[in-house]
Amino acid sequence: MRNPVQQTPLSPEPEQPGRVLDARLHLLDRQVLDADGVPVTTVDDLDLEAVDGTDQNLPGERTTMLTAILTGPVLATRVFGGRPPASRWVRLPWSVVTDVGTALHLGVRGTSLDATWTERWVRDHIIARIPGGRHDPG
């Protein structure tokens, strides 16, 4: 009979300042809704920034903070690989996010964001030229 190895219990993980999110689980590919609940875009990537742990909970350690949500024309890069240039990303500051759930909710209206310019352009230049495309038939 083997001797059982004595296991010492692990100490609990120290309390982290702020909310801890799993990027893949909670953020990436989530729909973004504006203050009125209107879909704006989806989360394609994240802008992270390394900061020194000046908080008393993590003295001297480096932590990572989420600074912005990135969205943009990524369909081709998802199909063919690679990354779009940084100039093509639309940045939504993390400070405008009010809630993280099944979707990310913003505290601003979508019309004030650059993320909806392609939808507005298609609406004004293509859909508007289709007979009946300028009004809601409902």
N, C-alpha and C positions, 0 to 999 in steps of 0.2 A: 504494500500500500504506500502511495506517495504521501509525502508530507505536504499538507496544504500550505501554500505560500501566504504569509500574512500580508494582507493588503491594508495600506493606510488609506483612509478616506481622503478624497480630494478636497482641498479647501474651496469654498465658493468663489466664483469669479467676482472681482471687485466691481462695485457699482460704477457704470460709465456715465459721464455727463452727457446730457442730451438723449435723443432717441437713437437706438441702434437698429439699422435697417439692413436687410439682405438685398443687395442691388438686383440680383436675378429674380428673387422671389417677390419683392415688394415694388420695384420700380421699372425695370426694363420691359419694354413692349406694352406698358400700361397705357390706357387711354387717358388723355388730359382733358378735363372739362373746365370751362370758364365759370365765372361767378353766377351765370344764369343757367348752368347745367348743360350748355351747348358744347358738343365735342369740338376740340380745337386741333389736336394732333395726337401723336403717340410718342412715348419716350424712346428715342433711338440710342442714346448714349448719355453718359454723365460726365460732368466736369468736376474733378476732385482736386482738393488742394491739401498738401501736407502742412500741418501746423505743429509748432512745438507745444508740448503739454504743459502750459503755464497754469493749468488748473491744479488745485491742491490734491485732487484725486489721482492725477497722473503726472507727478513732477518729473521733468526731464525726459519724458517719453514723447515720441512723435505720434500724432494722431492724424486721421484723415477726415476732412470735412467736405461735404457736398456743397458746391457753390452754385451750380446751374444744371438745368436739364438741357440736353442737346437734342435737336430734332432737325430733320432736313431730308434732302433727296438721297436716300440710302438704298433704294430698291436695287439699283444696278450693282452696287458694291456688295450687297448681300448675295446676289446671284453669281457675280463674277469674282468676288473677293476684293480685298483692299479696303481702303478708307477714303471717304470723300475729303477734299482739302478743308482745312480749318475755316476758310472763308465761306464755305457753303453751309456751315452749321448755323442754325438759329438758336440763340441762347435764351432760355427762360430762367431768370434768376430764381434760386431756391427760395428767396424771401417772399415770392408771390404765391407759393404753395401753401394752402391752408389746411389740407387734409390728405392723408395717404390711406386709401382703402382699396377697394377693387378697382378704383380709378383715382387719379390724382386730381384734386380740386384746386383751382386757382382763385385768388381773391380779386382778380381783375377780369374785365370783359375781353373776350377773344378778339374783338375788332380792334383793340388797341395793341395787339401783338403782331410782330412780323411773321409769326408762324403761319398765319392764315392768308398770306399774300397770294399764294398759288391758287387757293380755292376762290378768292375774290376775283383773280384775273380770269380764271376759267368761267366763273359765273358771268362776268361782265363782257367777255370777248367771244365766248363760244355758246354758252347756254342761252344768253340773251338773244342770239341770232336765230334760234330755233323758234318757229311759230308757237306762241303760247308760253315761251320760256321766261317772260318778264313778270309773270304773276303766278300766284299760288291758286291752282284750280279749286282748292278745297273750299 
